[in-house]
């Protein structure tokens, strides 16, 4: 069975443009999360606060972030995208959270096949209110669990590109260990990206 983290290609136009795997659709208050052993999604929790995800949320496959998970990405799009769907995206910014003392980077991206969003190249070009909503969601969503989250100012696309490059390199270096840890064959191949997705 194909594994969403290890067997799906991040794309051919890295690091700014990539293929993302969606875990949580826009508007959901269910926190789905990749089950690293199976490659499927599991329900981690229902969000305690009266908030919902302000963008489609997922990860860039074959990346390994500093929090020891695939690199998180928020994909802005007009529509909610089904969990485990693949979507073409472009990095336009970076939001970093400090959650329980640990830093957690989140790439802000736009769906490149969505005509409402595909012309954006920098987060600062988005309506200011949309950026406030993104930051506010992550500031609030764990409050009723008694957890404090700090959200730093949103940084430009080049900051996201740097983080993506590091996460891709870290995954490449750690791939065999990660696959062994999750009971996968180190010989598993990446899913090639079709020409129609480019």
Buried (B, 14 or more C-beta within 10 A) or exposed (E): EEBBBBBBBBBEBBBBBBBBBBBBBBEBBBBBBBBBEEBBBEEBEEBBEEBBBBBBBBBBBBBBBBBEBBBBBBBBBEEBBEBBEBBBBBBBBBBBBEBEEEEBBBBBBBBBEBEEBBEBBBBBEBEEEBBEEBBEBBBBBBEEEEEEBEBEEBBBBEBBBBBBBBBBEBBEEEBEEBBEEBEBEEEEEEBEBEEEBE
